[in-house]
Amino acid sequence: MTTKKARLTLFSVMLISVLGTAGIALPYPVLAPYFIDYPANDLTHFMGFHPKILLGFSLAIYPLGLLIGSIFIGALSDHYGRRRVLLLSLFGSLIGYILTAVSVVHESFIGFTLARLITGICEGNISIARAIGAELHPHIERTKAISLVYAATYAGWLIGPLIGGFLMIYGVANVFYIAAVGIAIAYVMVFFTIEQRENKKTQDETFWQLIRENNSLTVLKHKEVLPLFWFYFLYSMGLNAFYDFYPVWFVDNLDFDSRKIAWATVALTVCMIAVSSFLVDKANHKFGEVKLMIYGSFALAILLVIQPFSDASWVFLIFFVIGGWIAIANGMVPTYLSKYFGHLGQGKVMGLQSATFCITNVIIAVVGGVLSVLSATLVILIGAGLIFASMLVMILTKKQQTRMIQAVLAQEK
């Protein structure tokens, strides 16, 4: 591969990340008003259940699918090839969004939830995009490529809800149809810009053997991965406590409406995009992954302690700074996985990261939902404590990881 081709591939992967993530995020501002404020229908009042119960189930089914997909899609791309699996999963996402829209039109709750589950499973393919970015090294430096893919992902999370909120006036079903159009564009980009690389792995395993014996969770059999796994488990648990419940804190403490919450999200996301695009790779060269995970988690824990006690005049600035430290710590995890454990399968290790984030999201959503009845501030402070605990994991295992890093570098020489 030439450097020019590598840059075109990276651009395609970034565009795929923007479109794919925007498609994921686009329905989020749509579902709550659809279930709660819209006139009653067979979908939102299925079998007489309260609409909020049905909404909760609908919101949970998608990350459950994402968790399932994250476990095996990246690993399958190690075996069958990135392009082939990415195209197949994007096609599945496209069908999932279309079926979701059709279910809304026909007011079928069962169809709606099954379509959301299928979409979630297929969109576990974000691990493939990260793996492709990592494999562009040495044509494009690994940290730079991964941080740019992350920046594109953050952009999708920013663009998607904004588009969804504006398009809802044209009908809920049309929002999902438009999300399908975004996925279709991503499919075309993959088809024409990403090459099918030769796979050196043997093809004597069946599909189900691959899923059972070669999924992302099998990475945990390697003990040297466990320090990073436990760091990221605690870190993402704390981060999801912040992500899921800062809107509740805004409503409870500052009486913010959806527009003001959106502006705080913009402040958070804009800084994440800027730092990922321009600073993460430079900071990595200067300090290294382990130090930046320690510094980043410490700074983020402190900021999450400060944030719940801030007032409206300071909160947007605090959110902006929080976004920068999230980008730094987030960018180090896939770089570390790719650099030192990529030999286990780039798709597999990136899938482990995605699966870990999904399972912690499910856990903190359930536990935090109960605790938020008492106080959203309490949930965010618990999140800060979990992130601080993740920092302690890195500090306590620093010598062990240094020895592992030295061994890997020695093998490369």
Salt bridges, closest charged atoms under 4 A:
ASP78 OD1 - ARG82 NH1 2.62
GLU135 OE2 - ARG82 NH2 2.49
GLU135 OE1 - ARG197 NH1 3.82
GLU141 OE1 - HIS285 NE2 3.98
GLU213 OE2 - ARG212 NH2 3.35
ASP257 OD2 - ARG259 NH2 3.42
GLU289 OE2 - LYS339 NZ 2.77
